[in-house]
């Protein structure tokens, strides 16, 4: 499954992931491979990512570099946004 994290100014991350946990308006929810298609508004909170075994993610601005280099798991804070899940691709448009 592929994850892309975008902000209005830049692409923060793209890569293969096993699991993503994010803060929905009605509570936190997780996405695994072959999840049903959906679109969800996100509230302020923590997004937790478990990368796939092959680390093919990259960071344009260095925001997650240290965490990604140390572990399969990393997390970051958002102030809100939208997530789209479709065909094993997750796109997070974050503020």
NORLINPE-V599495 format. One line per field, one symbol per residue. ss: DSSP state (a for helix, b for strand, c for the rest). phi: phi as a letter, one per 40 degrees, with the letter a starting at -180 (. if undefined). burial: I if it has 16 or more other C-alpha atoms within 10 Angstrom, else O. A space follows every 10 residues. Layout:
# NORLINPE-V599495
ss->???
phi->???
burial->???
This chain:
# NORLINPE-V599495
ss->cbbbbbcccc bbbbbbbbbb bbbbccbbbb bbcccccbbb bbbbbbbbbb bccccccbcc ccccaaaaaa ccbbbbbbbb bbbbbbccbb bbbbc
phi->.bbbbbbdba ccaaicbcab bbcccbhcab bbdgcccabb cbbcibbbbb ccdccbcabc bgcbdccccc acbaaacbbi iabbbaffbb bbcbc
burial->IIIIIIOOOO OIIIIIIIII IIIIOOOOOO IOOOOOOOOI IIIIOIIIII IIOOOOIOIO OOOIOOOIOO OIIIIOOIOI IOIOIOOIII IIIII
